Amino acid sequence: MTAAQDRLPRLLALVPYFIARPGIRIDEAAADFGVTVKQLRKDLELLWMCGLPGYGPGDLIDISFDEDTVTVTFDAGMRRPLRLTGAEATALLVALRALVDTPGVADADAIRRALAKIEAAAGQAEPAGVAVGLGVREGAATAEVRETVQSALRDKRALRMSYYTAAKDEVTQRVVDPMRAMIVEGRGYLEAWCRRAEAVRLFRLDRIDDVTVLDEPSVPPPHARPTDLTGGFFQPEPNQRTARLVLEQDARWVSEYYPVDDVEELPGNRQRVVMRYADESWMTRMLLGLGGDVRVEEPEALAAALRARAADAVRRIDSLG
């Protein structure tokens, strides 16, 4: 299964790669893809059987060999540029912006060029169905936060910030001693000693607001240790419950914004997700905000609480009429 999962992205990338490099030697191409020449030849033989519906001689990808070089003579539409949804473009931009300022990253200029191209394309597009939850900051604002965080880390200074905690649906004021910046699952985080919580905390950059570098030094206590992520980023807590939800297309942003344990794609561009929560009242408010774009499959107690809150809201509206 792992070999197949590795092979599919490579197959999708091969045709655009050879179109951009006509006549490239097959051993050079194999080195670029990190595979043997024998494996690359097998991939090319498989591509010969791929193409457009109809799958006749004029529909299949055509590749010519001249001794040890390769040229694509018919691409079957594979030269078309990659098209991203609004949510995919946003996630990619956030990841690239976080990556470009990561210390030691190779070829930062190439990342900046990619950012400029994606931002230009996103600015010309008008994607539909992209929802932004409370506390999700625009890309430019997140970039400013990231630059401030990097400055504090570089100069070893403390930070004062407003932070939105999604699990409690509240904004709090914090003074933190930065320890490190990281990228986890495509999102930028600051790990710091939080003086309010008196513990090490991870703060998502897109949930930080009004951040200021203080004159005082960043001095985490000696017992502060980096978070162990070997068992995964989000670890279940004993007091947390789980809900199984079905999200309609316009509510898919929930699985991108909140941590979920499982995502199952359903017909109609819907999703079934398993989501943890500690506060039923907060979970009910969040689900009410989704209107008819969410259905609670489990637990029944949460579904009942949601129905009761919705009925109460309807009664209050009727009383005003």
Salt bridges, closest charged atoms under 4 A:
ASP27 OD1 - ARG25 NE 3.20
ASP43 OD1 - ARG7 NE 2.62
ASP43 OD2 - ARG10 NE 2.64
ASP68 OD1 - ARG41 NH2 3.84
ASP75 OD2 - ARG79 NE 2.66
ASP101 OD2 - ARG146 NE 3.16
ASP109 OD1 - ARG112 NH1 3.14
GLU119 OE2 - ARG97 NH2 2.73
ASP155 OD1 - ARG154 NE 3.97
ASP169 OD2 - ARG285 NH2 3.83
ASP177 OD1 - ARG195 NH2 2.78
GLU191 OE1 - ARG180 NE 2.34
ASP206 OD2 - ARG204 NH2 2.76
ASP209 OD1 - ARG137 NH1 2.96
GLU216 OE1 - ARG195 NH1 2.74
ASP261 OD1 - ARG276 NH1 2.18
GLU264 OE1 - ARG272 NH1 3.10
GLU265 OE1 - ARG252 NH1 2.97
GLU280 OE1 - ARG241 NH1 3.92
GLU297 OE1 - ARG244 NE 2.82
GLU297 OE1 - ARG272 NE 2.88
GLU297 OE2 - ARG295 NH1 3.61
GLU298 OE2 - ARG244 NH2 3.43
GLU300 OE2 - ARG307 NH2 2.57
ASP312 OD1 - ARG315 NH2 3.68
ASP312 OD2 - ARG316 NE 3.24
